[in-house]
Amino acid sequence: MARDEVSPLMGAFHEHYDSLLGTLAGRLGDLHRASEVVHDTYLRLSSNRPTAHIENPRAYVFRVATNIAIDLIRRERRFAAPMQGGGVPEDIRDEAPTPEAVLYSRQRLKQLDGALAELPANVRRALLLARVDGLSHACIAEELRVSESMVAKYLARGLRHCRDALGGET
């Protein structure tokens, strides 16, 4: 078709640009999205040649823009549907720690191993019996053949040393 058959549409587009943008911004609730729809409308109008004479170019331009806006809303809803209800669905959420978290944990464990190796034997043993084996002060005292108050001192000393070796974090 000749170029002059398209110009009434492009003329209507340019003439009603502000009105079209305002209408779409109201419908979409976002000026940025509305401007994207207006841009897509321009592209569609400039690339498609109507096969019949258009009686009301303004209405045609607004109909094309409305259809593009509806397509945009449907596409957004389709992509947003899996995210409704609290983010990523449970069945695809990865509970594994990130590589950075794994590396950090390994470094902290290495620091803790070093700190434990620096402790005197009785202090290290008391700390491991309490924290790893979950024994009470009385059981640890019996195991190490010391008083319960000495076990408390061992634990305080061991915990303080490990805390300091890890940079004060607990």
C-alpha positions as CSV (number, residue, x, y, z in Angstrom):
1,M,0.0,0.0,0.0
2,A,1.0,3.6,-0.5
3,R,2.6,5.6,2.2
4,D,-0.3,8.1,2.3
5,E,-2.7,5.4,3.5
6,V,-0.6,4.9,6.7
7,S,-0.1,8.6,7.4
8,P,-3.6,9.1,8.9
9,L,-2.7,6.5,11.6
10,M,0.7,8.0,12.3
11,G,-0.9,11.5,12.3
12,A,-3.5,10.3,14.8
13,F,-0.7,8.7,16.8
14,H,1.3,11.9,17.0
15,E,-1.7,14.1,17.5
16,H,-3.0,12.1,20.5
17,Y,0.3,11.0,21.9
18,D,-0.2,12.8,25.3
19,S,-3.7,11.6,25.7
20,L,-2.7,8.0,24.8
21,L,0.2,8.1,27.2
22,G,-2.0,9.5,30.0
23,T,-4.8,6.9,29.4
24,L,-2.3,4.0,29.5
25,A,-0.5,5.3,32.6
26,G,-3.9,5.4,34.3
27,R,-4.7,1.9,33.3
28,L,-1.3,0.4,34.0
29,G,-0.6,2.5,37.1
30,D,3.0,3.2,35.9
31,L,4.2,5.9,33.5
32,H,7.3,3.8,32.5
33,R,5.2,0.8,31.5
34,A,2.8,3.1,29.7
35,S,5.6,4.6,27.7
36,E,6.8,1.1,26.7
37,V,3.3,0.3,25.4
38,V,3.1,3.6,23.5
39,H,6.5,2.8,21.9
40,D,5.3,-0.7,21.0
41,T,2.1,0.9,19.5
42,Y,4.2,3.1,17.4
43,L,6.3,0.2,16.1
44,R,3.2,-1.8,15.3
45,L,1.5,1.0,13.5
46,S,4.5,1.8,11.5
47,S,5.2,-1.8,10.5
48,N,1.6,-3.0,9.8
49,R,-0.3,-1.8,6.8
50,P,-4.1,-1.9,7.2
51,T,-5.9,-3.7,4.4
52,A,-9.0,-1.6,4.6
53,H,-9.7,2.1,5.0
54,I,-9.9,3.1,8.7
55,E,-12.8,5.4,9.5
56,N,-11.6,6.6,12.9
57,P,-7.8,6.6,13.1
58,R,-7.8,7.8,16.7
59,A,-9.9,4.9,17.9
60,Y,-7.8,2.5,15.9
61,V,-4.6,3.8,17.5
62,F,-6.1,3.6,21.0
63,R,-7.4,0.0,20.3
64,V,-3.9,-1.1,19.2
65,A,-2.4,0.4,22.3
66,T,-5.1,-1.2,24.6
67,N,-4.5,-4.6,23.1
68,I,-0.7,-4.2,23.7
69,A,-1.4,-3.2,27.3
70,I,-3.6,-6.2,27.8
71,D,-0.9,-8.5,26.4
72,L,1.6,-6.9,28.8
73,I,-0.7,-7.4,31.8
74,R,-1.3,-11.0,30.9
75,R,2.4,-11.7,30.4
76,E,3.2,-10.1,33.8
77,R,0.5,-12.1,35.5
78,R,1.7,-15.3,34.0
79,F,5.3,-14.7,35.2
80,A,4.2,-13.4,38.6
81,A,1.8,-16.3,39.3
82,P,4.5,-18.7,40.6
83,M,5.9,-16.0,42.8
84,Q,2.6,-15.2,44.6
85,G,2.4,-16.4,48.2
86,G,5.8,-15.6,49.5
87,G,8.4,-15.6,46.8
88,V,9.9,-18.8,45.4
89,P,7.7,-21.8,45.7
90,E,8.9,-24.4,48.3
91,D,9.4,-27.1,45.7
92,I,12.1,-25.2,43.9
93,R,13.7,-23.3,46.7
94,D,17.3,-24.3,47.2
95,E,18.1,-24.8,50.9
96,A,21.8,-25.4,50.3
97,P,24.1,-22.7,51.6
98,T,25.8,-20.5,49.1
99,P,29.4,-21.2,48.1
100,E,30.4,-18.1,50.0
101,A,28.7,-19.3,53.1
102,V,30.4,-22.7,52.8
103,L,33.8,-21.1,52.3
104,Y,33.3,-18.8,55.3
105,S,32.1,-21.7,57.5
106,R,35.2,-23.8,56.5
107,Q,37.5,-20.9,57.4
108,R,35.8,-20.4,60.8
109,L,36.0,-24.2,61.5
110,K,39.7,-24.1,60.7
111,Q,40.2,-21.2,63.1
112,L,38.3,-23.0,65.8
113,D,40.4,-26.2,65.3
114,G,43.5,-24.0,65.7
115,A,42.2,-22.4,68.8
116,L,41.3,-25.8,70.3
117,A,44.7,-27.1,69.6
118,E,46.3,-24.2,71.5
119,L,44.3,-25.1,74.7
120,P,45.8,-27.1,77.5
121,A,44.7,-30.8,77.4
122,N,42.3,-30.6,80.4
123,V,40.6,-27.4,79.2
124,R,40.2,-28.8,75.6
125,R,38.9,-32.1,76.9
126,A,36.4,-30.4,79.3
127,L,35.2,-28.1,76.5
128,L,34.7,-31.0,74.1
129,L,32.9,-33.1,76.7
130,A,30.5,-30.3,77.4
131,R,29.9,-28.9,73.9
132,V,30.2,-32.0,71.7
133,D,29.2,-34.9,74.0
134,G,26.7,-32.8,76.0
135,L,27.9,-34.0,79.4
136,S,27.0,-32.2,82.6
137,H,29.6,-30.5,84.8
138,A,29.4,-33.3,87.3
139,C,30.1,-36.0,84.6
140,I,33.0,-34.0,83.3
141,A,34.4,-33.5,86.8
142,E,34.2,-37.3,87.3
143,E,35.8,-38.0,83.9
144,L,38.7,-35.5,84.5
145,R,39.0,-36.2,88.2
146,V,38.6,-32.5,89.2
147,S,36.0,-30.5,91.1
148,E,32.9,-29.1,89.4
149,S,34.1,-25.6,90.0
150,M,37.4,-26.5,88.2
151,V,35.2,-27.7,85.3
152,A,33.4,-24.4,85.2
153,K,36.8,-22.6,85.2
154,Y,38.1,-24.8,82.3
155,L,35.0,-24.2,80.3
156,A,35.1,-20.4,80.9
157,R,38.8,-20.3,79.9
158,G,38.3,-22.5,76.8
159,L,35.2,-20.5,75.6
160,R,37.0,-17.2,76.1
161,H,40.1,-18.5,74.2
162,C,37.9,-19.7,71.3
163,R,35.9,-16.5,71.2
164,D,39.1,-14.4,71.1
165,A,40.6,-16.7,68.3
166,L,37.5,-16.2,66.2
167,G,37.6,-12.4,66.5
168,G,35.2,-11.9,69.3
169,E,32.2,-13.4,67.4
170,T,30.2,-16.2,69.0
